[in-house]
Amino acid sequence: MTTIVYALYLAIAIAFTVWVARTLSSNGIVFLVECFGHDEILAKSTNHLLVVGFYLMNLGFIFLALQFGEPPATVPDAIVFLSSKVGLAVVVLGAMHFFNMHAIATFGRKVSGWLREGHYWAERTRAQPATAG
């Protein structure tokens, strides 16, 4: 029973992590583009790096969390085990999201200011073809 419950925990927590990462990545790109002074290349690169870091932190936590707590012996124990482990993983996912949002909002404005002050911004604007629309 323990092996089945551990496998269920890993499947649920990993699937949830993948879903959250994809959702945040696809919906967060607009926010990143705005934070980085409308530099889409920088925003997409940062978005990808955030997704990789998100996976590393959350999957590491999910795997390490297996060692905590007593292995379930009964069906009620398995339900408590799964709900507490998955619930803790969800709380960690939420905390990581809010930490990332705060960091991006804080540092994104600084990076955007640096880009606008320097020659990089002027060169990037000239190098990009004008888009119709």
OpenMM code with the backbone's topology and positions (N, CA, C; nanometers):
from openmm import Vec3, app, unit

residues = "MET THR THR ILE VAL TYR ALA LEU TYR LEU ALA ILE ALA ILE ALA PHE THR VAL TRP VAL ALA ARG THR LEU SER SER ASN GLY ILE VAL PHE LEU VAL GLU CYS PHE GLY HIS ASP GLU ILE LEU ALA LYS SER THR ASN HIS LEU LEU VAL VAL GLY PHE TYR LEU MET ASN LEU GLY PHE ILE PHE LEU ALA LEU GLN PHE GLY GLU PRO PRO ALA THR VAL PRO ASP ALA ILE VAL PHE LEU SER SER LYS VAL GLY LEU ALA VAL VAL VAL LEU GLY ALA MET HIS PHE PHE ASN MET HIS ALA ILE ALA THR PHE GLY ARG LYS VAL SER GLY TRP LEU ARG GLU GLY HIS TYR TRP ALA GLU ARG THR ARG ALA GLN PRO ALA THR ALA GLY".split()
positions = [
    Vec3(0.0817, -0.1195, 0.0000),
    Vec3(0.0000, 0.0000, 0.0000),
    Vec3(0.0867, 0.1268, 0.0000),
    Vec3(0.1967, 0.1238, 0.0719),
    Vec3(0.2832, 0.2417, 0.0803),
    Vec3(0.3352, 0.2825, -0.0567),
    Vec3(0.3777, 0.1862, -0.1356),
    Vec3(0.4304, 0.2169, -0.2689),
    Vec3(0.3246, 0.2814, -0.3564),
    Vec3(0.2022, 0.2313, -0.3493),
    Vec3(0.0933, 0.2883, -0.4294),
    Vec3(0.0637, 0.4318, -0.3858),
    Vec3(0.0599, 0.4561, -0.2559),
    Vec3(0.0304, 0.5899, -0.2048),
    Vec3(0.1428, 0.6867, -0.2408),
    Vec3(0.2688, 0.6424, -0.2290),
    Vec3(0.3821, 0.7278, -0.2676),
    Vec3(0.3749, 0.7611, -0.4168),
    Vec3(0.3424, 0.6620, -0.4983),
    Vec3(0.3308, 0.6849, -0.6427),
    Vec3(0.2165, 0.7813, -0.6734),
    Vec3(0.1043, 0.7668, -0.6035),
    Vec3(-0.0076, 0.8602, -0.6205),
    Vec3(0.0323, 1.0019, -0.5822),
    Vec3(0.1013, 1.0141, -0.4693),
    Vec3(0.1481, 1.1462, -0.4252),
    Vec3(0.2378, 1.2096, -0.5307),
    Vec3(0.3350, 1.1352, -0.5797),
    Vec3(0.4264, 1.1893, -0.6805),
    Vec3(0.3517, 1.2277, -0.8078),
    Vec3(0.2608, 1.1424, -0.8528),
    Vec3(0.1855, 1.1709, -0.9755),
    Vec3(0.1005, 1.2976, -0.9597),
    Vec3(0.0290, 1.3093, -0.8490),
    Vec3(-0.0580, 1.4253, -0.8263),
    Vec3(0.0259, 1.5524, -0.8121),
    Vec3(0.1286, 1.5475, -0.7288),
    Vec3(0.2085, 1.6677, -0.7021),
    Vec3(0.2855, 1.7130, -0.8264),
    Vec3(0.3410, 1.6185, -0.9002),
    Vec3(0.4156, 1.6554, -1.0214),
    Vec3(0.3205, 1.7090, -1.1281),
    Vec3(0.2065, 1.6452, -1.1468),
    Vec3(0.1085, 1.6935, -1.2454),
    Vec3(0.0611, 1.8345, -1.2096),
    Vec3(0.0365, 1.8570, -1.0830),
    Vec3(-0.0080, 1.9895, -1.0389),
    Vec3(0.1016, 2.0933, -1.0611),
    Vec3(0.2257, 2.0574, -1.0341),
    Vec3(0.3392, 2.1477, -1.0557),
    Vec3(0.3522, 2.1842, -1.2033),
    Vec3(0.3395, 2.0859, -1.2910),
    Vec3(0.3490, 2.1113, -1.4351),
    Vec3(0.2354, 2.2030, -1.4793),
    Vec3(0.1147, 2.1772, -1.4325),
    Vec3(0.0004, 2.2606, -1.4697),
    Vec3(0.0194, 2.4041, -1.4217),
    Vec3(0.0629, 2.4226, -1.2973),
    Vec3(0.0832, 2.5575, -1.2443),
    Vec3(0.1940, 2.6292, -1.3218),
    Vec3(0.3034, 2.5609, -1.3498),
    Vec3(0.4147, 2.6229, -1.4228),
    Vec3(0.3706, 2.6677, -1.5621),
    Vec3(0.2968, 2.5834, -1.6304),
    Vec3(0.2497, 2.6194, -1.7653),
    Vec3(0.1508, 2.7354, -1.7609),
    Vec3(0.0626, 2.7329, -1.6635),
    Vec3(-0.0355, 2.8402, -1.6501),
    Vec3(0.0325, 2.9726, -1.6192),
    Vec3(0.1236, 2.9716, -1.5233),
    Vec3(0.1934, 3.0945, -1.4874),
    Vec3(0.2798, 3.1452, -1.6023),
    Vec3(0.3443, 3.0539, -1.6724),
    Vec3(0.4307, 3.0932, -1.7833),
    Vec3(0.3506, 3.1576, -1.8955),
    Vec3(0.2417, 3.0947, -1.9350),
    Vec3(0.1645, 3.1481, -2.0476),
    Vec3(0.0920, 3.2776, -2.0118),
    Vec3(0.0453, 3.2902, -1.8897),
    Vec3(-0.0263, 3.4117, -1.8504),
    Vec3(0.0654, 3.5200, -1.7960),
    Vec3(0.1844, 3.4839, -1.7545),
    Vec3(0.2760, 3.5810, -1.6952),
    Vec3(0.3616, 3.6566, -1.7936),
    Vec3(0.3652, 3.6126, -1.9187),
    Vec3(0.4523, 3.6767, -2.0169),
    Vec3(0.4127, 3.8225, -2.0390),
    Vec3(0.2844, 3.8548, -2.0350),
    Vec3(0.2385, 3.9925, -2.0530),
    Vec3(0.2944, 4.0810, -1.9411),
    Vec3(0.2881, 4.0319, -1.8199),
    Vec3(0.3415, 4.1034, -1.7045),
    Vec3(0.4915, 4.1257, -1.7191),
    Vec3(0.5636, 4.0230, -1.7626),
    Vec3(0.7083, 4.0348, -1.7790),
    Vec3(0.7450, 4.1345, -1.8885),
    Vec3(0.6733, 4.1314, -1.9983),
    Vec3(0.7014, 4.2261, -2.1071),
    Vec3(0.6857, 4.3691, -2.0551),
    Vec3(0.5823, 4.3931, -1.9769),
    Vec3(0.5615, 4.5266, -1.9212),
    Vec3(0.6721, 4.5630, -1.8219),
    Vec3(0.7101, 4.4702, -1.7365),
    Vec3(0.8140, 4.4961, -1.6366),
    Vec3(0.9503, 4.5223, -1.7000),
    Vec3(0.9753, 4.4603, -1.8134),
    Vec3(1.1059, 4.4749, -1.8778),
    Vec3(1.1018, 4.5737, -1.9938),
    Vec3(1.0198, 4.6764, -1.9812),
    Vec3(1.0205, 4.7853, -2.0768),
    Vec3(0.9840, 4.7443, -2.2176),
    Vec3(0.8935, 4.6497, -2.2300),
    Vec3(0.8447, 4.6011, -2.3600),
    Vec3(0.9519, 4.5302, -2.4415),
    Vec3(1.0541, 4.4804, -2.3750),
    Vec3(1.1576, 4.4004, -2.4424),
    Vec3(1.1124, 4.2547, -2.4380),
    Vec3(1.0521, 4.2073, -2.5462),
    Vec3(0.9941, 4.0727, -2.5496),
    Vec3(1.1002, 3.9633, -2.5400),
    Vec3(1.2168, 3.9881, -2.5979),
    Vec3(1.3233, 3.8864, -2.5922),
    Vec3(1.3679, 3.8658, -2.4483),
    Vec3(1.3913, 3.9749, -2.3764),
    Vec3(1.4307, 3.9656, -2.2353),
    Vec3(1.3186, 3.9030, -2.1520),
    Vec3(1.1951, 3.9399, -2.1799),
    Vec3(1.0811, 3.8860, -2.1051),
    Vec3(1.0674, 3.7354, -2.1279),
    Vec3(1.0805, 3.6902, -2.2521),
    Vec3(1.0679, 3.5468, -2.2813),
    Vec3(1.1817, 3.4679, -2.2189),
    Vec3(1.3029, 3.5243, -2.2245),
    Vec3(1.4177, 3.4573, -2.1629),
    Vec3(1.3993, 3.4463, -2.0116),
    Vec3(1.3569, 3.5553, -1.9492),
    Vec3(1.3325, 3.5547, -1.8051),
    Vec3(1.2206, 3.4580, -1.7699),
    Vec3(1.1163, 3.4544, -1.8501),
    Vec3(1.0044, 3.3637, -1.8271),
    Vec3(1.0529, 3.2186, -1.8267),
    Vec3(1.1361, 3.1846, -1.9245),
    Vec3(1.1884, 3.0478, -1.9319),
    Vec3(1.2757, 3.0156, -1.8100),
    Vec3(1.3609, 3.1094, -1.7705),
    Vec3(1.4455, 3.0872, -1.6522),
    Vec3(1.3613, 3.0709, -1.5260),
    Vec3(1.2541, 3.1491, -1.5147),
    Vec3(1.1648, 3.1357, -1.3996),
    Vec3(1.0970, 2.9989, -1.3969),
    Vec3(1.0569, 2.9500, -1.5125),
    Vec3(0.9927, 2.8184, -1.5194),
    Vec3(1.0910, 2.7099, -1.4771),
    Vec3(1.2142, 2.7169, -1.5252),
    Vec3(1.3151, 2.6171, -1.4872),
    Vec3(1.3388, 2.6212, -1.3365),
    Vec3(1.3574, 2.7408, -1.2817),
    Vec3(1.3766, 2.7534, -1.1368),
    Vec3(1.2568, 2.7044, -1.0577),
    Vec3(1.1371, 2.7334, -1.1089),
    Vec3(1.0137, 2.6894, -1.0450),
    Vec3(1.0093, 2.5367, -1.0376),
    Vec3(1.0407, 2.4714, -1.1508),
    Vec3(1.0437, 2.3249, -1.1524),
    Vec3(1.1484, 2.2707, -1.0553),
    Vec3(1.2674, 2.3247, -1.0582),
    Vec3(1.3744, 2.2746, -0.9712),
    Vec3(1.3367, 2.2858, -0.8236),
    Vec3(1.2878, 2.4022, -0.7839),
    Vec3(1.2521, 2.4224, -0.6433),
    Vec3(1.1361, 2.3325, -0.6009),
    Vec3(1.0308, 2.3303, -0.6798),
    Vec3(0.9118, 2.2568, -0.6394),
    Vec3(0.9293, 2.1058, -0.6491),
    Vec3(0.9923, 2.0589, -0.7558),
    Vec3(1.0149, 1.9140, -0.7652),
    Vec3(1.1112, 1.8672, -0.6572),
    Vec3(1.2125, 1.9474, -0.6287),
    Vec3(1.3029, 1.9130, -0.5181),
    Vec3(1.2289, 1.9018, -0.3866),
    Vec3(1.1393, 1.9963, -0.3613),
    Vec3(1.0601, 1.9910, -0.2389),
    Vec3(0.9701, 1.8680, -0.2356),
    Vec3(0.9049, 1.8405, -0.3474),
    Vec3(0.8141, 1.7256, -0.3554),
    Vec3(0.8895, 1.5955, -0.3263),
    Vec3(1.0064, 1.5804, -0.3850),
    Vec3(1.0843, 1.4579, -0.3630),
    Vec3(1.1353, 1.4490, -0.2191),
    Vec3(1.1824, 1.5594, -0.1651),
    Vec3(1.2323, 1.5587, -0.0276),
    Vec3(1.1209, 1.5349, 0.0740),
    Vec3(1.0009, 1.5805, 0.0440),
    Vec3(0.8891, 1.5664, 0.1374),
    Vec3(0.8492, 1.4208, 0.1594),
    Vec3(0.8905, 1.3330, 0.0694),
    Vec3(0.8573, 1.1909, 0.0876),
    Vec3(0.9144, 1.1338, 0.2173),
    Vec3(1.0247, 1.1869, 0.2623),
    Vec3(1.0893, 1.1315, 0.3810),
    Vec3(1.0205, 1.1701, 0.5120),
    Vec3(0.9320, 1.2690, 0.5084),
    Vec3(0.8676, 1.3159, 0.6302),
    Vec3(0.7351, 1.2447, 0.6544),
    Vec3(0.7084, 1.2150, 0.7799),
    Vec3(0.5824, 1.1516, 0.8176),
    Vec3(0.5912, 1.0000, 0.8157),
    Vec3(0.4907, 0.9394, 0.8739),
    Vec3(0.4824, 0.7939, 0.8801),
    Vec3(0.4184, 0.7390, 0.7528),
    Vec3(0.4710, 0.6293, 0.7020),
    Vec3(0.4067, 0.5667, 0.5855),
    Vec3(0.2648, 0.5203, 0.6215),
    Vec3(0.1701, 0.5381, 0.5325),
    Vec3(0.0322, 0.4993, 0.5631),
    Vec3(0.0157, 0.3474, 0.5669),
    Vec3(-0.0632, 0.3006, 0.6654),
    Vec3(-0.0879, 0.1568, 0.6799),
    Vec3(-0.2310, 0.1199, 0.6426),
    Vec3(-0.3212, 0.2168, 0.6532),
    Vec3(-0.4623, 0.1915, 0.6237),
    Vec3(-0.5100, 0.2911, 0.5180),
    Vec3(-0.6295, 0.2688, 0.4682),
    Vec3(-0.6865, 0.3602, 0.3685),
    Vec3(-0.7067, 0.5001, 0.4288),
    Vec3(-0.7612, 0.5135, 0.5496),
    Vec3(-0.7722, 0.6482, 0.6079),
    Vec3(-0.6356, 0.7161, 0.6251),
    Vec3(-0.5345, 0.6385, 0.6647),
    Vec3(-0.3990, 0.6933, 0.6751),
    Vec3(-0.3487, 0.7411, 0.5389),
    Vec3(-0.3812, 0.6666, 0.4349),
    Vec3(-0.3388, 0.7032, 0.2995),
    Vec3(-0.4042, 0.8341, 0.2565),
    Vec3(-0.5311, 0.8522, 0.2903),
    Vec3(-0.6010, 0.9760, 0.2550),
    Vec3(-0.5384, 1.0942, 0.3284),
    Vec3(-0.5107, 1.0775, 0.4558),
    Vec3(-0.4465, 1.1841, 0.5333),
    Vec3(-0.3068, 1.2126, 0.4785),
    Vec3(-0.2329, 1.1092, 0.4478),
    Vec3(-0.0980, 1.1241, 0.3923),
    Vec3(-0.1024, 1.2039, 0.2621),
    Vec3(-0.1891, 1.1601, 0.1690),
    Vec3(-0.1983, 1.2271, 0.0401),
    Vec3(-0.2441, 1.3722, 0.0538),
    Vec3(-0.3455, 1.3952, 0.1345),
    Vec3(-0.3964, 1.5321, 0.1479),
    Vec3(-0.2945, 1.6243, 0.2126),
    Vec3(-0.2225, 1.5761, 0.3113),
    Vec3(-0.1238, 1.6625, 0.3768),
    Vec3(-0.0030, 1.6880, 0.2872),
    Vec3(0.0438, 1.5860, 0.2181),
    Vec3(0.1594, 1.6027, 0.1295),
    Vec3(0.1248, 1.6914, 0.0095),
    Vec3(0.0135, 1.6640, -0.0555),
    Vec3(-0.0264, 1.7448, -0.1712),
    Vec3(-0.0607, 1.8868, -0.1251),
    Vec3(-0.1282, 1.8999, -0.0128),
    Vec3(-0.1602, 2.0327, 0.0403),
    Vec3(-0.0361, 2.1147, 0.0691),
    Vec3(0.0643, 2.0519, 0.1269),
    Vec3(0.1899, 2.1223, 0.1538),
    Vec3(0.2588, 2.1623, 0.0239),
    Vec3(0.2558, 2.0757, -0.0759),
    Vec3(0.3145, 2.1088, -0.2060),
    Vec3(0.2420, 2.2273, -0.2694),
    Vec3(0.1100, 2.2336, -0.2551),
    Vec3(0.0316, 2.3441, -0.3102),
    Vec3(0.0671, 2.4747, -0.2384),
    Vec3(0.0831, 2.4698, -0.1079),
    Vec3(0.1227, 2.5895, -0.0326),
    Vec3(0.2604, 2.6380, -0.0790),
    Vec3(0.3535, 2.5463, -0.1003),
    Vec3(0.4861, 2.5835, -0.1485),
    Vec3(0.4767, 2.6446, -0.2887),
    Vec3(0.3932, 2.5867, -0.3763),
    Vec3(0.3729, 2.6434, -0.5095),
    Vec3(0.3213, 2.7878, -0.4996),
    Vec3(0.2255, 2.8098, -0.4138),
    Vec3(0.1706, 2.9442, -0.3960),
    Vec3(0.2735, 3.0411, -0.3406),
    Vec3(0.3516, 2.9976, -0.2436),
    Vec3(0.4554, 3.0833, -0.1865),
    Vec3(0.5603, 3.1192, -0.2915),
    Vec3(0.5990, 3.0213, -0.3726),
    Vec3(0.6954, 3.0482, -0.4796),
    Vec3(0.6386, 3.1493, -0.5792),
    Vec3(0.5118, 3.1371, -0.6102),
    Vec3(0.4486, 3.2293, -0.7044),
    Vec3(0.4529, 3.3722, -0.6503),
    Vec3(0.4129, 3.3916, -0.5241),
    Vec3(0.4121, 3.5260, -0.4686),
    Vec3(0.5532, 3.5820, -0.4539),
    Vec3(0.6492, 3.4978, -0.4197),
    Vec3(0.7886, 3.5425, -0.4128),
    Vec3(0.8356, 3.5888, -0.5505),
    Vec3(0.8070, 3.5098, -0.6540),
    Vec3(0.8473, 3.5463, -0.7899),
    Vec3(0.7806, 3.6758, -0.8351),
    Vec3(0.6529, 3.6907, -0.8072),
    Vec3(0.5813, 3.8125, -0.8470),
    Vec3(0.6430, 3.9355, -0.7806),
    Vec3(0.6749, 3.9244, -0.6537),
    Vec3(0.7368, 4.0366, -0.5824),
    Vec3(0.8745, 4.0675, -0.6401),
    Vec3(0.9534, 3.9633, -0.6628),
    Vec3(1.0887, 3.9837, -0.7164),
    Vec3(1.0837, 4.0451, -0.8562),
    Vec3(0.9948, 3.9977, -0.9395),
    Vec3(0.9847, 4.0510, -1.0755),
    Vec3(0.9370, 4.1962, -1.0724),
    Vec3(0.8379, 4.2246, -0.9924),
    Vec3(0.7879, 4.3616, -0.9844),
    Vec3(0.8966, 4.4558, -0.9339),
    Vec3(0.9761, 4.4118, -0.8382),
    Vec3(1.0824, 4.4951, -0.7819),
    Vec3(1.1986, 4.5104, -0.8782),
    Vec3(1.2533, 4.3974, -0.9225),
    Vec3(1.3738, 4.4021, -1.0042),
    Vec3(1.3443, 4.4309, -1.1508),
    Vec3(1.2248, 4.3983, -1.1973),
    Vec3(1.1885, 4.4260, -1.3355),
    Vec3(1.1900, 4.5753, -1.3647),
    Vec3(1.1414, 4.6550, -1.2691),
    Vec3(1.1432, 4.7996, -1.2877),
    Vec3(1.2866, 4.8523, -1.2935),
    Vec3(1.3739, 4.7954, -1.2088),
    Vec3(1.5143, 4.8377, -1.2105),
    Vec3(1.5796, 4.8028, -1.3437),
    Vec3(1.5586, 4.6808, -1.3898),
    Vec3(1.6177, 4.6381, -1.5173),
    Vec3(1.5630, 4.7231, -1.6302),
    Vec3(1.4349, 4.7486, -1.6297),
    Vec3(1.3738, 4.8308, -1.7332),
    Vec3(1.4358, 4.9705, -1.7335),
    Vec3(1.4582, 5.0264, -1.6168),
    Vec3(1.5228, 5.1575, -1.6070),
    Vec3(1.6649, 5.1546, -1.6590),
    Vec3(1.7376, 5.0499, -1.6268),
    Vec3(1.8758, 5.0384, -1.6759),
    Vec3(1.8776, 5.0293, -1.8281),
    Vec3(1.7856, 4.9530, -1.8834),
    Vec3(1.7806, 4.9368, -2.0288),
    Vec3(1.7458, 5.0683, -2.0972),
    Vec3(1.6547, 5.1437, -2.0380),
    Vec3(1.6143, 5.2703, -2.0989),
    Vec3(1.7235, 5.3758, -2.0884),
    Vec3(1.8015, 5.3727, -1.9804),
    Vec3(1.9078, 5.4708, -1.9609),
    Vec3(2.0251, 5.4473, -2.0543),
    Vec3(2.0563, 5.3242, -2.0827),
    Vec3(2.1765, 5.2917, -2.1588),
    Vec3(2.1526, 5.2882, -2.3078),
    Vec3(2.2576, 5.2599, -2.3784),
    Vec3(2.2521, 5.2500, -2.5235),
    Vec3(2.1789, 5.1238, -2.5684),
    Vec3(2.1693, 5.0256, -2.4815),
    Vec3(2.1060, 4.8990, -2.5181),
    Vec3(1.9648, 4.9230, -2.5697),
    Vec3(1.8886, 5.0054, -2.5004),
    Vec3(1.7494, 5.0269, -2.5372),
    Vec3(1.7385, 5.0912, -2.6754),
    Vec3(1.8197, 5.1917, -2.7005),
    Vec3(1.8148, 5.2597, -2.8306),
    Vec3(1.8558, 5.1646, -2.9425),
    Vec3(1.9581, 5.0843, -2.9187),
    Vec3(2.0037, 4.9892, -3.0199),
    Vec3(1.8987, 4.8815, -3.0456),
    Vec3(1.8334, 4.8344, -2.9438),
    Vec3(1.7306, 4.7304, -2.9577),
    Vec3(1.6115, 4.7850, -3.0371),
    Vec3(1.5752, 4.9096, -3.0096),
    Vec3(1.4619, 4.9697, -3.0785),
    Vec3(1.4920, 4.9867, -3.2275),
    Vec3(1.6125, 5.0310, -3.2586),
    Vec3(1.6502, 5.0477, -3.3982),
    Vec3(1.6648, 4.9146, -3.4708),
    Vec3(1.7109, 4.8121, -3.3999),
    Vec3(1.7368, 4.6815, -3.4618),
    Vec3(1.6086, 4.6045, -3.4906),
    Vec3(1.5017, 4.6313, -3.4156),
    Vec3(1.3772, 4.5589, -3.4351),
    Vec3(1.2984, 4.6221, -3.5492),
    Vec3(1.2504, 4.5403, -3.6436),
    Vec3(1.1703, 4.5964, -3.7525),
    Vec3(1.0370, 4.6468, -3.6991),
    Vec3(0.9875, 4.7497, -3.7619),
    Vec3(0.8581, 4.8056, -3.7219),
    Vec3(0.7485, 4.7063, -3.7560),
    Vec3(0.6536, 4.6913, -3.6654),
    Vec3(0.5422, 4.5993, -3.6874),
    Vec3(0.4189, 4.6800, -3.7235),
    Vec3(0.3442, 4.6274, -3.8147),
    Vec3(0.2208, 4.6939, -3.8563),
    Vec3(0.1109, 4.6613, -3.7578),
    Vec3(0.0320, 4.7555, -3.7266),
    Vec3(-0.0799, 4.7160, -3.6498),
    Vec3(-0.1213, 4.7967, -3.5431),
] * unit.nanometer
topology = app.Topology()
chain = topology.addChain("A")
for resn in residues:
    res = topology.addResidue(resn, chain)
    for name in ("N", "CA", "C"):
        topology.addAtom(name, app.Element.getBySymbol(name[0]), res)
